[in-house]
Amino acid sequence: MSIEAWYIIITGALVAGSSALLGSFLVLRKMAMLGDAISHAVLPGIVVAFLWSGQRESLGLLIGAAASGLLATFLIELLHRKARLQEDASIGISFTWLFAIGVLLISAYTGQVDLDQECVLYGEIAYVPLDQISFGGLWTGPRPLLIAFGLFFATLIYLLISFKGLKLLSFNEDYAKSLGIRTQVWHFSFMAMVSLVTVLSFEIVGAILIVALLVVPAATAFLWTRSLIPMLILAVALGVISSFGGYLLASGINGSIAGAMVSIAGLLLALTVVIQSLRRRN
């Protein structure tokens, strides 16, 4: 297997690990579709960043997308807490409204410009080996791989610091409040972390893959265990298996790498459902 193949596999595995760790808490809190919501809600941030700078370089657009993602999480919380709407309804309203604003801005102000969110932000994991970065001529490697490693490390540090708060918030928020834990602080810090990982991963692996990696490995692990730490470990392992197996599948059929990784993750989920159904029957 070539070094370029390993670049893709390792990058996918790192993104899968970050996504699985955060996605486990999303599944436990019944907010699994937040990643999909953010993937749509970033559009107005992309357009505003372009209108402000007049350029399509990725850093400015990523900053705009991140700000829009954070705005989406704030709106979701506002509708859920203040307007007393259900969490899923709050997510649906927030991302469709922001996405509609983005479409409106594109149609009104960028009609003569080739500004498409699929082109300027959403990436493709197959392009990982092409985006090389050099450090003083001593080492050259893919920039997406470094970003993925940084995101995974940052996610681990965040969870080590906030594990107790997130655990109580996910299983019994009222009990957490009775202990004097500031649940709002943990909630917004978690939403910010999800937004950061989701938006930065768009450029690395693409929207479809990051949304799937946030949900599918965590949901599969949830079917195997109700203990949090084993669930986190299993979710990460399933994400890594999906990355490696997906690349092998894509190479074998000469198909989309991202699509193959999602397909492997889906097959693992389907296999889990079948096994659990048979176990219940017996």
C-alpha positions in Angstrom: 0.0 0.0 0.0 1.4 3.4 -1.0 2.3 6.2 1.4 -0.5 8.3 -0.2 -3.0 5.6 0.7 -1.8 5.6 4.3 -2.1 9.4 4.4 -5.8 9.0 3.5 -6.5 6.1 5.9 -4.8 7.8 8.9 -6.5 11.1 8.2 -9.9 9.4 8.0 -9.1 7.4 11.2 -8.2 10.6 13.1 -11.3 12.5 11.9 -13.4 9.4 12.7 -11.9 9.3 16.2 -12.7 12.9 16.9 -16.2 12.6 15.5 -16.9 9.3 17.4 -15.9 10.8 20.7 -18.1 13.8 20.3 -20.8 11.9 18.5 -21.2 9.5 21.4 -22.4 12.4 23.6 -24.6 13.7 20.8 -26.3 10.2 20.6 -26.7 10.1 24.3 -28.3 13.6 24.3 -30.5 12.8 21.3 -28.9 15.5 19.2 -27.4 13.2 16.6 -28.4 15.4 13.7 -26.6 18.4 14.9 -23.7 17.7 12.5 -26.0 17.7 9.6 -27.6 20.9 10.8 -24.2 22.6 11.1 -23.3 21.5 7.5 -26.3 23.5 6.2 -26.1 26.4 8.7 -22.6 27.3 7.7 -23.7 28.7 4.3 -24.5 32.3 5.3 -21.2 32.5 7.1 -19.4 31.4 3.9 -21.2 34.1 1.9 -20.7 36.9 4.4 -17.0 36.0 4.7 -16.7 36.2 0.9 -18.6 39.5 0.6 -16.4 40.9 3.3 -13.1 39.8 2.0 -13.8 39.5 -1.7 -11.7 36.3 -1.8 -12.4 32.6 -1.9 -9.3 31.5 0.1 -10.2 28.8 2.5 -9.1 30.4 5.8 -11.5 33.3 5.7 -14.4 31.1 4.6 -13.6 28.6 7.4 -13.8 31.5 9.9 -17.1 32.6 8.5 -18.4 29.0 8.5 -17.3 28.5 12.1 -19.0 31.7 13.2 -22.2 30.6 11.5 -22.0 27.1 13.0 -21.7 28.7 16.5 -24.6 30.9 15.7 -26.7 27.8 14.8 -25.9 26.2 18.1 -26.9 29.4 20.0 -30.2 29.5 18.1 -30.9 25.9 18.8 -30.3 26.4 22.5 -32.4 29.6 22.5 -35.4 27.9 20.9 -35.1 24.9 23.1 -34.6 26.6 26.4 -36.5 29.9 26.0 -39.2 29.0 23.5 -39.6 25.5 25.1 -39.5 23.8 21.7 -38.3 20.2 21.4 -34.6 19.7 20.6 -35.2 18.2 17.2 -37.6 20.9 16.2 -35.1 23.6 17.4 -32.4 21.9 15.2 -34.6 21.7 12.2 -35.8 25.3 12.4 -32.3 26.8 13.0 -30.5 25.1 10.2 -33.2 25.5 7.6 -33.5 29.2 8.5 -29.8 29.8 8.3 -29.5 27.8 5.1 -32.3 29.8 3.5 -30.5 33.0 4.4 -27.4 31.7 2.8 -29.3 30.8 -0.4 -30.9 34.3 -0.4 -27.5 36.0 0.0 -26.0 34.0 -2.8 -28.9 34.7 -5.2 -28.9 38.5 -4.3 -25.2 39.4 -4.1 -23.1 36.7 -5.7 -25.1 36.0 -8.9 -22.0 36.7 -11.1 -19.5 34.9 -9.0 -18.7 31.2 -8.9 -19.4 30.8 -5.2 -20.5 27.3 -4.4 -20.2 25.9 -0.9 -19.4 22.5 -2.3 -16.4 23.9 -4.1 -15.0 26.5 -1.6 -15.4 24.6 1.6 -16.5 21.0 1.5 -13.5 18.8 0.8 -12.9 15.3 -0.4 -10.7 12.9 1.5 -9.1 11.5 -1.7 -7.4 14.9 -2.2 -5.5 14.6 1.2 -2.1 13.7 -0.3 -2.2 16.6 -2.8 -2.3 19.3 -0.1 1.3 19.3 1.1 2.9 21.5 3.6 6.6 21.9 4.4 8.4 22.9 7.6 11.8 24.4 6.9 12.5 21.7 4.3 12.8 19.2 7.2 9.5 17.5 6.7 6.8 17.6 4.1 3.4 16.1 4.6 -0.3 16.6 4.0 -1.8 19.7 5.7 -5.2 17.9 6.3 -3.4 15.1 8.2 -1.9 17.7 10.5 -5.3 19.4 11.0 -6.9 16.0 11.7 -4.2 15.2 14.3 -4.7 18.5 15.9 -8.4 18.1 16.1 -8.1 14.6 17.6 -5.6 15.8 20.2 -7.8 18.9 21.0 -10.9 16.6 21.4 -9.1 14.3 23.8 -7.9 17.3 25.9 -11.4 18.8 25.9 -13.0 15.5 27.0 -10.4 14.9 29.7 -11.2 18.3 31.2 -14.9 18.2 30.8 -15.7 14.5 31.1 -17.5 14.7 34.5 -19.6 17.6 33.4 -20.6 16.1 30.1 -21.3 12.8 31.6 -23.8 14.3 34.1 -25.2 16.6 31.5 -25.9 13.6 29.2 -27.4 11.3 31.7 -29.1 13.5 34.3 -29.1 17.2 33.8 -31.3 17.9 36.8 -29.0 16.0 39.1 -26.0 18.0 37.7 -27.8 21.3 38.4 -28.5 20.1 42.0 -24.8 19.6 42.5 -24.2 23.2 41.5 -22.6 22.3 38.1 -23.0 25.0 35.6 -24.7 23.0 32.9 -25.0 25.9 30.5 -21.3 26.4 30.4 -20.7 22.7 29.6 -23.4 22.7 27.0 -22.1 25.7 25.1 -18.5 24.5 25.3 -19.6 21.2 23.9 -21.6 22.8 21.1 -18.6 25.0 20.3 -16.3 21.9 20.1 -18.7 20.0 17.9 -18.9 23.1 15.6 -15.2 23.4 15.5 -14.6 19.7 14.6 -17.4 19.6 12.1 -16.5 22.8 10.2 -12.7 22.0 10.1 -13.4 18.4 9.0 -15.6 19.6 6.1 -12.4 20.8 4.3 -10.6 17.6 5.1 -13.0 14.7 4.4 -16.2 16.3 3.0 -19.7 17.0 4.4 -21.2 13.5 3.9 -18.4 11.7 5.6 -18.2 13.9 8.7 -21.9 13.9 9.3 -21.9 10.1 9.1 -18.9 9.7 11.3 -20.5 11.9 14.0 -23.5 9.5 14.1 -23.0 6.0 12.8 -20.1 4.7 14.9 -21.5 6.2 18.1 -25.0 4.8 17.4 -23.4 1.3 16.7 -21.4 1.4 19.9 -24.6 2.5 21.8 -26.3 -0.8 20.7 -23.4 -2.8 22.2 -23.0 -1.1 25.6 -24.6 1.4 27.9 -21.4 2.2 29.8 -19.9 5.5 28.7 -16.2 4.7 28.6 -16.6 1.4 26.7 -19.0 3.2 24.4 -16.4 5.9 23.6 -13.6 3.3 23.0 -15.8 1.1 20.8 -17.1 4.1 18.8 -13.5 5.2 18.0 -12.6 1.6 17.1 -15.6 1.4 14.7 -14.7 4.7 13.1 -11.1 3.5 12.5 -12.3 0.2 11.0 -14.7 2.2 8.8 -11.8 4.3 7.6 -9.5 1.4 6.8 -12.2 -0.9 5.4 -13.7 1.9 3.4 -10.4 2.7 1.7 -9.9 -1.0 0.8 -13.5 -1.2 -0.6 -13.1 2.0 -2.7 -9.8 0.7 -4.1 -11.3 -2.6 -5.0 -14.3 -1.2 -6.8 -12.6 2.1 -8.0 -15.3 4.1 -6.2 -15.7 7.1 -3.9 -13.5 6.7 -0.8 -15.9 8.8 1.4 -18.9 6.9 0.1 -17.1 3.6 0.8 -16.2 4.6 4.4 -19.8 5.6 5.1 -21.0 2.3 3.5 -18.7 0.3 5.8 -19.9 2.2 8.8 -23.5 1.5 7.8 -22.7 -2.2 7.3 -21.3 -2.4 10.8 -24.4 -0.8 12.1 -26.6 -3.2 10.1 -24.6 -6.2 11.3 -25.0 -5.0 14.9 -28.7 -4.7 14.5 -29.0 -8.3 13.2 -26.8 -9.7 15.9 -28.6 -7.9 18.7 -32.0 -9.0 17.2 -30.8 -12.6 17.2 -29.5 -12.3 20.8 -32.9 -11.0 22.0 -34.7 -13.9 20.3 -32.5 -16.4 22.0 
